[in-house]
Amino acid sequence: MKKGWADRRHAESHQAHRSLRRTSGAARAGSRFGLKVKISLLLVVLLAFTLTCLSLLVLNGIREDQRTRLEQSFAKQAEVANLRVRHDYLTGRRESPDTFMQQSGQRLAVDLGTQSGMAVTLYTLDGTFAGTSLPFQPKADASDALAYTAKGQSAYITEGDQLLYLAPLYDAEQRLGTIQFHTSLAEQNAFYSRIQTLFLVTGAVVLGCGFLIGYLYVRRQVNVIERLNDDARQIGHGSFIAAPSVVRNDELGELAHGIYEMSESISSSVGELNEEKRKLLEAVERLQQLEQQQKQFIGNISHELKTPLTSIIAYADLLNMYRDDPGLLDEAGQRIGMEAQRLYALVEKALQLSAMDIYDFETKAEAVSIRPLLQEAVSRLRGKADSRDVTVEENLIEGEAWADPENVMHMVINLLDNAIKYNKPGGKAIIRNYIAANATGDNCMAIEVADTGIGIPQDAAERIFDPFYTVSGDRSRASGGTGLGLSLVRSLAEKQRGAVWLAASGPEGSKFVLQLPLLYTDEGDRAE
């Protein structure tokens, strides 16, 4: 009762442990990001990085192109304006550059503004305002830019969407003044802003679509991995898969096939281990049975050996005590001889049983002609039968059996010897052979030994083949029986792949039947 309670508690504890392990595994799975989210986020990061780099490169390229085109346009307009101012300066009266710019600056500024399509402002050499095409004088501080033009360099001034470009004016090597072009960058900035917005919107759409496509693709691959993980977990729990769960022509397909092959290999190995375990348990059980049988055999043989030895010692003592009594001497000699014969027979059959267990694989089966062998057995026991006033009758036919001839001789002699020993004076021992069907329906050679003796009680019929069992102790001592003969016959019959049993028993006598196979049953039975 306590053991059952403990086993139940152990099983409940084991189940609780497994449930806790599954719960903790589920908690870990819920608290972490899976491959679906991780790889999808990685794709989004890569797409965002790629789109950002491309957008910056394109926008910088647009900005650089706008600047280059604007510089080229300003340089061209400055060159045209320079030609016009030089022409007016050379064709007019010879004046100083400052006087020329102060007198003609306003006119030239209006003309150049009309010609270029941009607002134009002119300055003298010292940076003084000379004229403008605007309706008002520009208020931008151009002093820094004028310092650059004084050195013969162009300069930019950017204020919001307005751009001022200043360039020096020359007459050959003589600087006449500075021209300033006014232009608006609103259109270019608007174009740049539109392109920037387009990149932002397009990038967002691409990122969203990329994340969705990546998530769906990764989800499909992760589902395959989860199936493979389930297969591995199933194998780990001892439940093997019957076929690959994933069939693909890629590395995941190869992995699925490898898991399936691993499952088959483990299943085969487990099956072999279970079979070996079963055989080992059977061997241990057999060894335990043999140990028990050995102990029983030693106890029985010791008891059986003690009985005739006790009689021999007792009669030997009587011989020493009554040496002058001829009748006692004669009786003691006969009794000692009888007990010695019984002791010899007991030892001989015990050695046969022992040798049969030790040399289990030394049976040499061959095609045995049964009739001559049975006739030889009868002739060996003919004298014993005559001394006991028992008639041996033969009813033999020709035939062969697949068996060891020596073992067959042992079995027949034991059966025939019992039929003579346990018979009545004037009785008969009958031996015959015939073809019969065995338990599996195959033909076999049957050898029947019957007697007209005292019979075997019904309650003893099931035990007569057990070692050392005798129906009656007095009967065995009177006939010299050891209780090993029928046990030896049964063991030898089983080694020949045959059988022996008590077919009938009663007041009219007993009948034993021995069956032997007609042909060999496997290659191990072949005679060498």
Steps between C-alpha positions, in 0.01 A plus 500: 500500500781740593691413184195576280450833676869588451487404130190715455666793674809453280288493184308813609829676581645402161186623322509828694867544407419448132206744521724759669763452234242552225360806679844654547583426136179672391579798724845529348350479151249776588757731658746502214490618140486218250689470174199638313523840673880506523567424134215728387642786707845427359359526146331830591824638643692394188235651271491821706879527489506434124218747427659766721835466327341510155279796592794699637707424194220596261407817692865606523530435129196714429632776723843484336342503153291804591806683631709412194228611258450821696872575501520439128199723440642781718842471336343529157286796604805665659697451179222652290465794742875550499499526119221757507659718768839483327340597170331802654815602682719479191256674269425781743711786617821409671414532865611334816324173586329651805369799295384264226318276744335791684379662174399183307434255784124541523450474125726201467335324797154535340625380162690207644200403719275501194753299302568235770148478642638551850529799727840668460687740726829676413772620734804722451854389578473601864166323544278806469153444359487595130158383376238228509227357285282464808250769589679541831856480618580152641557501875717192515843547655740405220818645652664158553415389149630830357829434677528175304418665168761766572749212485362386166288214646129421481287465814157378614261639756197290597214647698200265530381424151706788354843458346740787420787431258775763478768503231768758402476706174818551293633704218795294391712497814319793660213427743200724439273398787276216624176355365248332731228265373188444710314167454247295693569143616135431588437282196817299551434461871141396427624241252751372755228483766271306264776251424577470872133440582475247217795312642346502848164370379655247265742387770215452748301297244805293410580439867142397571481267200849365572407429861176328394665292227795418724272408789289269282806333351677467834178370656486227238859401567456517878191279474717241329761534775226463764382180333855367504531606864176313578643191329817524710295550819280203404807282450635621833178381669540154343235534228666451163385651170378286211601737215678836449267784602651737241569417135710772334796524266713715729694484824183483712384202296836332554473576873149346512625189323796483738266521802288222350805280446614578855153399626517172312850432630402579859181295466699207368758536776230525767328196355825308506567615856152393606549165333836458670341603828227244451754230421709604798198483730413160357858388554496629858169325561635183345813522713287544809295197401817301434640609837180385669503175305865450591426547868206263475708251302781507756252453783321216325817321388642531850186344646489226238867418544462488876230229494702218327816607682318470833385148407852400392652634825233323706556162334877548523462550876288184519769306312758611757272412786374158381779345299395145604140524365501364142138603435569857607817510292309386191217750554743787577703426188188507283376823659836671470520396134145626431560834672835536320328437166234760590772744603687438174185554291421818692849642447502401130167669424591808704819529297298464178263780602791722602689432178190571296463847662871575460544375142173633372628557145677167446193312375589359157177428315493278192265272310459203735355165390258437786426126473861373552547745787183379678600137446841575658330660804275192542796265480687697771209459744395151400694339788350738759151428366556126520628528859178680597275261302394778259446436130614772256292519182613689189281650230749698294496650151774645286545877516738786570503790745721809522670469840817412689514113506668494842230719649226289342658188647507662850133598473377159376705306759362717784140456384542126440686454829211666688252274317696196625573624855147609582330198340339194655653152487375339180419840353589654163702796377393604151702730271390614157553788260284671238457825303275755670425874493652726766344807665576722200350257251832377357575128465737353756633164619308377808651240736252346742601305814218329697492263794250291696633614835364674805423833328552859616248683725318791337631754751859402419465505119589871477821469706660179381733698267634720784853415621513265804123461511390144574144372530586301812820484704454132585430418138812685382727334755360161411555552129818710523334813363672841533233743377733634226420272207185672366651846563796396286266367229304828487815715482648288221171500307477880511859527376402281201205738435272219599267425790416226750190455714297248695230390255305267732521353850277279708465157664583338167831683474660817360586622148760761407535660155823657367485711182803590286514721187535324166720774344743761636341831595792742450861508392617467858360144510714375214759236591853619454 
